[in-house]
Amino acid sequence: MLLANSLVEGFVKSNLMGQGIVALQLLGSVVMLAVIIGKFKELGFMGMLVRRFIRDFSEDKEVLEYYFRNRPAVTSACLEGIYARTCDRLLKLLTPNTRTMLTGRGSGNPNAAALTVREIELVKGACEHALDEEEIKVERGMGAIATIVALSPMLGLLGTVWGVLDAFAEMGSAGSANLATIAPSISSALVTTVVGLLIAIPGVMAYNKLTATVRNVVSGMEGFADELIGRIACEFQGRGE
């Protein structure tokens, strides 16, 4: 309570520069808080989707079973989006008769669904491109948090230095070094630094937590992409040879 009163009193007594910086810091903190809350919710929901998809996909013996059973859209999120875009690219490399045979609506030789090494590389490229896009989506918003966390104390330092300069200018104009005269100005000048630190410290903690979560999600995506390409290569490469 004493700290809050000191901050309010210092804010009221500070100059327009200091008040503007504090207002900017508070606005940034609101934005940062909104992004942090949204990111935690997004990653939590994404984790649920990943667990459900891995569970369903792992039950299938063939790599395309889930695709034909659920028809995931290329706009699907996270692993399902990577899987859908990879399967779309895979099916485009197969002949129409082979695609019909794989869906179970026609008959034919399963060994006809063969892909060359070059075609496997094309599928792998599509998978990696989809993976990169999903990683960008997962990391979206992290830059805003990092920027606000870094700028808040820097703006606070700017406000403090500016306030101290004004305090010394006032002292020079008065022609005296009376502590009772200069102390209120110095105290007001320090408000911006205090506010900046109060924003940056919890922001750093939240950012580190989110970074660890994002790293786990990205690692899971990369592992799934490697497994998907491996299964496609095992099932389709060299058939019919």
ChimeraX attribute file (.defattr): number of C-alpha atoms within 10 A of each C-alpha:
attribute: neighborCount
match mode: 1-to-1
recipient: residues
	/A:1	6
	/A:2	7
	/A:3	9
	/A:4	9
	/A:5	10
	/A:6	14
	/A:7	19
	/A:8	14
	/A:9	15
	/A:10	22
	/A:11	22
	/A:12	13
	/A:13	16
	/A:14	23
	/A:15	17
	/A:16	12
	/A:17	16
	/A:18	28
	/A:19	20
	/A:20	15
	/A:21	22
	/A:22	23
	/A:23	14
	/A:24	13
	/A:25	24
	/A:26	16
	/A:27	13
	/A:28	20
	/A:29	22
	/A:30	12
	/A:31	14
	/A:32	24
	/A:33	17
	/A:34	12
	/A:35	17
	/A:36	20
	/A:37	11
	/A:38	13
	/A:39	19
	/A:40	16
	/A:41	12
	/A:42	12
	/A:43	16
	/A:44	13
	/A:45	11
	/A:46	17
	/A:47	16
	/A:48	10
	/A:49	16
	/A:50	19
	/A:51	12
	/A:52	11
	/A:53	15
	/A:54	13
	/A:55	11
	/A:56	11
	/A:57	18
	/A:58	11
	/A:59	10
	/A:60	11
	/A:61	10
	/A:62	13
	/A:63	19
	/A:64	19
	/A:65	15
	/A:66	20
	/A:67	18
	/A:68	13
	/A:69	9
	/A:70	8
	/A:71	11
	/A:72	18
	/A:73	14
	/A:74	16
	/A:75	11
	/A:76	13
	/A:77	18
	/A:78	23
	/A:79	23
	/A:80	21
	/A:81	20
	/A:82	26
	/A:83	28
	/A:84	23
	/A:85	21
	/A:86	26
	/A:87	23
	/A:88	16
	/A:89	18
	/A:90	21
	/A:91	16
	/A:92	11
	/A:93	19
	/A:94	16
	/A:95	13
	/A:96	11
	/A:97	14
	/A:98	21
	/A:99	16
	/A:100	14
	/A:101	17
	/A:102	19
	/A:103	14
	/A:104	11
	/A:105	9
	/A:106	11
	/A:107	12
	/A:108	13
	/A:109	10
	/A:110	13
	/A:111	13
	/A:112	17
	/A:113	22
	/A:114	21
	/A:115	21
	/A:116	14
	/A:117	13
	/A:118	10
	/A:119	18
	/A:120	21
	/A:121	14
	/A:122	16
	/A:123	25
	/A:124	22
	/A:125	15
	/A:126	20
	/A:127	26
	/A:128	18
	/A:129	15
	/A:130	21
	/A:131	24
	/A:132	16
	/A:133	14
	/A:134	19
	/A:135	19
	/A:136	11
	/A:137	12
	/A:138	21
	/A:139	16
	/A:140	12
	/A:141	15
	/A:142	17
	/A:143	11
	/A:144	15
	/A:145	22
	/A:146	16
	/A:147	12
	/A:148	22
	/A:149	24
	/A:150	17
	/A:151	16
	/A:152	29
	/A:153	22
	/A:154	17
	/A:155	20
	/A:156	24
	/A:157	20
	/A:158	18
	/A:159	27
	/A:160	25
	/A:161	18
	/A:162	15
	/A:163	25
	/A:164	19
	/A:165	15
	/A:166	17
	/A:167	21
	/A:168	15
	/A:169	12
	/A:170	16
	/A:171	17
	/A:172	11
	/A:173	9
	/A:174	11
	/A:175	9
	/A:176	11
	/A:177	12
	/A:178	10
	/A:179	10
	/A:180	8
	/A:181	14
	/A:182	17
	/A:183	12
	/A:184	15
	/A:185	23
	/A:186	21
	/A:187	21
	/A:188	26
	/A:189	31
	/A:190	22
	/A:191	26
	/A:192	34
	/A:193	23
	/A:194	19
	/A:195	20
	/A:196	26
	/A:197	18
	/A:198	14
	/A:199	24
	/A:200	24
	/A:201	14
	/A:202	13
	/A:203	22
	/A:204	16
	/A:205	11
	/A:206	17
	/A:207	20
	/A:208	13
	/A:209	13
	/A:210	18
	/A:211	14
	/A:212	11
	/A:213	17
	/A:214	19
	/A:215	15
	/A:216	13
	/A:217	21
	/A:218	20
	/A:219	13
	/A:220	14
	/A:221	20
	/A:222	18
	/A:223	11
	/A:224	17
	/A:225	21
	/A:226	14
	/A:227	12
	/A:228	19
	/A:229	21
	/A:230	13
	/A:231	15
	/A:232	20
	/A:233	21
	/A:234	12
	/A:235	16
	/A:236	21
	/A:237	18
	/A:238	15
	/A:239	15
	/A:240	12
	/A:241	7
